[in-house]
Amino acid sequence: MSVSRAGLAARNHIVAVRIWPSSTYSRLTLESSVPLHYKQFALSHPDRLVIDIQNMHLNPVLKGVDKLVRVNDPFIKSARVGQFEASTVRIVLELKRNVAPKTIRC
C-alpha cells in the first residue's frame, strides 16, 4: 500500500483510491487531503488484510473500493469498506492467498 498527500481538494477525506494488480504483487494506493494515521493487520481463515484509518469518515470515493478489484487480480479476491468506529474507516481486502504486506508513505 502506498499513501500520498493530495492537494487541498478535500478535508480529511480520501480523494482517490486505486488498485493495480501484477503477477508479483497487487498495490492499493490511497490519496488523502491529510496525512493518514492507520494500522494494518492480517487475519486468516479466510486470509484478509485489514486497514483501519483513524480520523476519517466514509465518502463516495471509499465506498467504491469494491468495484476496483479485478477478477484476474492474483492476490486480492474482493474489497469492502465501512465506518468501523465513529472516526475510523476500515478497509478489508479478502485475499486469494496469504501475503506479506508492505507499506510505503509518499
C-alpha positions in Angstrom: 0.0 0.0 0.0 1.3 3.4 -0.8 -0.1 6.6 0.7 0.4 10.1 -0.7 -0.9 13.5 0.1 -3.1 15.2 -2.5 -3.8 19.0 -2.8 -6.4 20.8 -0.8 -9.2 19.2 -2.7 -10.9 17.9 0.4 -10.6 18.0 4.2 -9.9 14.7 6.0 -11.0 12.7 3.0 -9.6 10.1 0.8 -9.6 11.8 -2.6 -8.6 8.8 -4.7 -8.2 5.0 -4.4 -6.5 2.8 -7.0 -5.8 -0.9 -7.1 -3.1 -2.2 -9.5 -2.6 -5.9 -9.9 0.5 -7.5 -11.4 1.9 -11.0 -11.5 4.1 -10.4 -8.5 2.1 -8.0 -6.3 -1.1 -6.0 -6.0 -0.9 -2.4 -5.0 -3.6 -0.4 -3.1 -3.0 3.3 -3.3 -4.9 5.8 -1.1 -4.5 9.6 -1.8 -5.7 11.9 1.0 -6.0 15.6 1.7 -4.3 15.0 5.1 -1.6 12.6 6.4 -3.1 9.3 7.2 -2.9 7.6 10.6 -3.6 3.9 10.2 -2.8 0.5 11.4 -2.9 -2.7 9.4 -3.1 -6.3 10.4 -3.7 -9.7 8.8 -6.4 -12.3 9.6 -6.6 -15.9 8.5 -9.4 -18.4 7.7 -10.1 -16.8 5.2 -7.0 -14.7 4.5 -7.6 -10.9 4.9 -5.7 -7.7 5.2 -7.4 -5.1 7.4 -6.5 -1.4 7.3 -8.0 0.9 10.0 -7.7 4.6 9.0 -8.2 6.9 12.0 -9.7 10.4 11.9 -11.5 9.5 8.7 -15.1 9.2 7.5 -16.6 7.3 4.6 -17.1 9.2 1.4 -18.1 8.2 -2.1 -14.5 7.5 -3.2 -14.0 5.0 -0.4 -17.4 3.4 -0.9 -16.4 2.5 -4.5 -13.3 0.4 -3.4 -15.2 -2.9 -4.1 -15.5 -2.0 -7.8 -11.8 -1.6 -8.2 -10.8 -5.3 -7.7 -10.3 -7.1 -10.9 -11.3 -10.7 -11.4 -7.8 -11.6 -12.6 -6.0 -10.0 -9.6 -3.7 -12.8 -8.4 -3.8 -11.7 -4.7 -7.0 -9.7 -3.9 -10.3 -11.6 -4.1 -12.6 -8.7 -3.0 -12.6 -5.5 -1.0 -15.0 -3.8 1.3 -15.1 -0.7 3.4 -17.1 0.6 6.3 -17.3 3.1 9.1 -15.8 0.8 11.8 -15.9 3.4 14.7 -17.1 7.0 14.8 -13.9 8.3 13.4 -12.3 5.1 11.9 -12.8 3.7 8.5 -11.9 0.1 8.0 -10.9 -1.4 4.6 -10.9 -5.2 4.4 -9.1 -6.9 1.5 -10.1 -10.6 1.1 -7.1 -12.3 -0.2 -6.7 -15.3 -2.6 -3.6 -16.4 -0.6 -1.5 -15.3 2.4 0.7 -12.3 1.7 3.4 -10.2 3.4 2.1 -6.6 3.1 4.5 -3.7 2.7 3.5 -0.1 3.4 5.1 2.9 1.6 4.4 6.5 2.6 4.9 9.2 -0.1 
